[in-house]
């Protein structure tokens, strides 16, 4: 059987899932609801409609419907680049000398270069169906902004992107891809919004964060008629859309009778880990299987491992609803590391609740060893990985090397969220030996957490 497993396992076009899976339906302890920062009451669909699209709000608050039909226009768009391959990393296995079997789901085989297109096309579809003129958003490393600009171009929507300043400066070519697809790209924090001007006044010279960019995008959306805000991570709706990754992965594994032991994804806001692992969490929650699931976050922004499980603002400007999540505090601005997509102070409420309930392990890794793993992966598997994805690669290699010591033939599956061809400045610093690892102090985190909003007994 082992010799019959190909390097790449493909599903047929007619095997692309036609429904998204909502892991909340199988969770005994549901994620806490979004609440109003004014008085702490759970928000309704109607109250959220001025910020987000109506149908997306219904998906956001639905904790009980297990399966959502994927609209036909979204299914058709998916066929441009889905199903994505599940790849057996034979060359990496040989280089490591491990008895472990390593697989990766490759989500970088589209122009946006990442998994973000799975949700951006869905959100753009619902915005178009609602009759909106355009949408606003934030982007960290640029994958989400690129994906959303593509989706908006496809449906004829205007797209305004606030890009974290450090990434805007480090990744000009990612910015130009967005502009090519018609998006307006603004470095955040900026002087174009009230909240941006305030952040710059409070933090002169800041390199920005996803929390800053979210604040600017939300302010722009609510002040511009015919626009709504869309988000590329964190929210329940995004994890729902990204479940297509995990569903395809499960189908490919079942095709060859492969049972994974370890499942790994990088963790920033939660779209990658949440979508990739959702069906596997479902198996565990229903008592049908057991897996060792690992969420990997940067040591420079350790929400799971050093944060607090509490209600907090999702944005630095403190204008968004409150979400209960593992958070470092909305005022925490991480160091300017190269994994821009992971520089968020909090985490998906779904993942936060699953982690709180002990369903998976969270692990932190520093930047330099992440790029060591990225280099080894590039040299063996022929793909230059994104810095975000390389966090998962680092831990996959670590787990494979453990198997080398113990002789265990474990099956490791991780999500390769995207390519790193717009991250060459980071690779340049790694190759030149000038890359640094900055870990926040306990005092810095405590100072930020001290500013958490007063909700209940927290």
N, C-alpha and C positions, 0 to 999 in steps of 0.2 A: 504493500500500500504506500509506503514512504516514497518509493521511486516514482510513483505515478502522480505525485503532487507537483504541479508545474511551478515555475518561478512566479508566474502571475495568474491569479485566479480571477477570471472575469465572469460576471453574470451576463445573461442575455439582456437586450434592451427591454424585452417584455417582463423581465424579472425586477425591474426598478420598482421599489415600493410605491404604491398608490395612496398610502395613508401615512401620516406621521403618528408616532407613538408618544403618548402623554404619560410619563412615569409617575406623575402625581396621583393618577387613578389607583395605583398599586401601593402607594405610600400610606402606612398606618398613621404616621405623624405627618400631616400635610405641612408644606412650607407656610410660614406666617404670612398674612396678607399685607399688601402695601397699605400704608396708613397715611392720613393727612398730617403734615407737620404742624398744622394749626391746633388741632384738638385730639389727634390720635385715633380718629375713627377709621375703620376699614373703608377704602375707596370703592366706589361703585363704577360700573362701566360708564355711566353718564358723566360722572365727575372726571373721568380720565379722558373722555372724548376730545376736549380741547387740546390735549397734548398729543395723544396717539390716535391711530386709525381705529374706527369703531370695531371692525371685525377682530383686529389684533387685541383690542381690550377684552373682548369676549374670550378669546383664547387665553389671555393672560390670567383671567380670574377663574377659569374652569378647572377645578381640581378633580373632577369626577369622570369626564369623558375620556376613555382610554385611547380612542383612535379618531383622528381628524382626517377627512378626505383632502387630498392634495388637489387644488383646482386644476382643471385640464390645461389652461395656458401655462401654469407652472410646471406641470408634468412634461409638456412639450419642450419647454426651455431646458429642463433637466437633461433631456436626451442629447443636448449639445455636448455634454461632458460627463454624463453619468450613464451607466454605473462606473464608479472609479475602481481601479484594481486593488486587490489584496495581494501583496507581494511577499513571497518567502525570501528572506534576507540570507540566502545561502552564502554569498560572498562575505558578509559580515560575520556569520557564524564560523566560517573557516578561519578568518583572520583572528577571531577571538579564541579559537580552539575549544569551543564550548559544546557540550552535548545538548544544550537548549535549542529549541526550535523558535526562530524569531520571525514574526510576520509584521508587516506594517500596511495600514490602509493609506493609500496615497491620494490626498485631496488637492494636490497642486497642479493637476492637469487641466487647468483652464487659465484664461488670460489674467484673471485676478490673482492667480497663483496661490489660492488658499481655499479653505472650506467655507469662507464667509458668503460665497455666492449662493449657497443653499438657502440661507435666510433672507438675503437682500432681495432676491427675485420674488420671494413670497410677500415680503413687506411692500415692495414696489407695486406688485399686483393689487394688493388690497387698497393701497393709496389711489391707484388709478381707478379701481372699481368704485371708490367713494367719490370720484370726480374732483380730486384735489389737483392743484397746479404743481406742487412740488413738495419736497421733504428736506429736512435738515438732519445732520448727524455729526458725530465726532468720529475720529479715527486715531489710533495710536501709531502702530508701525505703518499703517496705510492699506493693509489688506482689506479691511472693512470698507473704507472709503472707496477703494478701487472697485470692489464688488458692487457697492451700491451705485456708483456712477455708471457701471455697465448695465445694471438692472433698470435704472431710470432712463438711460438712453433707449433701451429696448421698449419701454412703455411710454416714452415721450414725456417724462416728468423732469422738472427742474431739480437740481441737486446742489445743496449748499453744505460743504464739508468743513468742519473745524478740525484741523490736524494738530496733534500735540507738537509744540514748537520744536522740541529736540529732534523728533522724527522728520518734521518739515525741513529742518536744516540738514539732517544726516542723509535723507532719502529724497533728493530732488526729482529723481526719475520716477519714483512712485507717484509723486505729486503730478508729474506731467502725464502719466497714464490717466489719472482722474480728469485732468483738463481735456485730454484728447476725447474722452467720453462725454464732455460737456459740463462737468462739475465746476463749481467755484470753490477754490480751496483757500482757506485762511489759517495762518498759524495761530495757535491758541496757547496762552491767553492773548487776546488782541484788544485793540482800542475801538473795535466796531460794536461792542456791546457794553451795557452798564456793568454786568458782572465781570467781564474781562478787564475793564478799567479798574475795578475794585481789587481784583486779584493781583494785578500788576502793581497797584499802589501798596498792597500789603506784602507782596513778595517780589520786590524789584529784581529783575534779571532772572526770574524763574524759568526753568526749561519746560514747564508745563506738566500736565498729567491728564489722564483720561477724565478724571473728575472735573478738571477745569474746562475741558472741551465740551463735556456733556452740558455744563451750565450754559455755555454760550449758545450751543445748538438749541437747547430748550427755550431760552429767552427769544432767540430769533424766530423759532417756530410759532410761539404763542403771540408774537407781535406782528406776524406777517399773515394777512388773510390768504386762505387757500393752501396753507402749509401745515404739515404735522411733523413731529419729531419721530425718528426711527432709531433703534439701538441695535448694535451688532453683537451684544453679549448680555450677560447678567439676567435679563428678563426671562420669565417662564416661556413666553411665546418663542423666543430664540432657541432655547433648549429643545422645544417641541419641533421646530423646523429642522434643527441639526440632527434630530434622531434618525434621519435618513442614513447618516453615516453608520451608526451602530446597526441599523436594520440590514443594510447591505453587507456589513461585516459578518453578522450572524449568518446570513444566507450563504455567503461564500464559504464560511467555515463548515457549515452543515453539508454543503455540497461534497466535501471530501471527508466528512466524518471527523473533523478536527475539534477537540475540546480545549479551549484556552485555560491556562492556569493563572496567568498574570495579565492584567489589562492596564495599560498606561496611557495617560494623556496629560498634556501641559494644562496648567490652570492659571488663568488671569481673571477674566470675568466669569468664565464658565461655559461658553458656547461650545468649545472643543471637547473638553472632558465630559460635560453634561450630555451633549448629543451623541458622542461616541459610545459612552458607557450606559446610556439610558436603557436600552433593551436588556443589557446584562444586569443592571440593577433590578429591572423588572423580574428577571429570572430568580434573583436572590430574594426579593421581597415576596414572591409567590412560593418560595421554598422549592423551586424546581432545579436549582443549581447553586454552586458556590464558587466564587472567584476571589482572587486577591487583586483588588483594584487600587491603583496608585495615582493620585493627583500630584503633579510636580509643579512647584512654584519657584520663582527666583528668590534667592536669599535677600535680595534688595527690596522685595515687596512681599513679605511672608504673611499673607492674610490668614490662611488656615492655621499655621503653626505658631504665630505670635499675635494674632488678632483676638478680638473679643466677639462672642456670639451675642449680637445686640442689634437693636434698631439704629439705623444710621441713614444719613443722606447718601444718595448715589453720586452726588456731584459736590464739587468743592464750593460752589457758590451757594449751596444750601437752598435751592429753589425747587428741587424735585421731591416727589413723595418719599417717605421713609420705607426702607426695606430691612427685614431682619436677616442678617448675614454675618459671617465672620468678617470683621472689618478692622483696619488699622486706624480708622477715623477719617472722615471726609477731608480733614485738613492736612492729612499726611501726603506729602509730595515726594515720591521715591526718587532715588538718584537717577541720573540720565544713563541708565544701562541701555543695551541695544535690543532687548526684547520688548519693544514698545507696546506690543499687544498684550503684555502681561503686567503693565504698569498701572494697575487699578487697585484702589485701597480696599475693595470689598470683593465679594464673590456671590454667585448665583444663590438666591434663597433656597432653591431646590437642593443644590449641592451642599449648602450650609446645613440644612436639616439632615441630609443623608450622612454627612460627616459627623454631626452632633450625635446621631444615632449609631455611630460606629460601623457603618457599612463600607468604609474604605479608609485607606491610609493617605496622609498628606506628607510630602517630603520636599525639602528645600535643597536647591543646588546653587552654587556660585557660578558666576559668568564665565570665568576662564575654563573650568572643567567642562562646561557646557560646549564651548567652542572646540575643545579637544575632541569631544564626542562627535561634533558636527564634522570636523575635519576627517576623522576616521570613517564616518559614514559616507562622506563624499568620495573618499578614495576607494572605498570598497563597493558601494552600491551605485555610484555614478550620478547621484542627485545632490545638488548643493541645497541643504535644508535651511529653512528659516530659523532664526534664533529661538523663536517661540517653540517650534517643533523640536528643536535640539535639546530642550529640557527633557522631553520624553525619551529621546534617543539616549541621553546620558544615563537615565535610570534603567532603560532597557539593557544597555551594555553592562551596567553594574549588576543587574539581576542575572544576566547571562554568565558573568564571571563568577558569581556565587555558585551557579550550577557547575561551572568548571571545577570548583573546589570540592563540591559535594558529590559530583557525578550524577546529579538529578537531571532527567530529561524533560524539563518543564517547557511548556509552550507559552511563549510571550507574544502578546499582540499589542502594538501601539499605533497611535494615530499620527501620521506625518501630515500635519495640517497645511503645510505650504512650502514653497521654494524660497531660497534666500538670494536670488539674483539681484534684488534691489537692496541688499544688506551688505554690500561689498565694503563699505566703510568700516563696518564692524569686523569683517574678516581681515581687512588691512591692519587694523589695530592689533588683532590677535597675531597675525603673521609678523608684525613688527615688534611684538613683545611689549606693547604699550598699554594693553588692556588692563583695567583695574577691577577689583572686586570690592564694592562698597556695601557694607551691611549696616542697617540702621541700628542705632544704640537703643537700649531699653528706655533711656530717658526721652528720646525723640518720639518713640511710639507711645509712651505713657503721656507725654504732653499732648499728642493728638487725640488719644482716647479720652483724655480728661474733658474734651470739648464735645463728646457725644451728646446728642439731644436727650432731654429728660423725658423718658417714656416709661411709665409704670415704675418698677423698682430698679431699673438698670442705672 
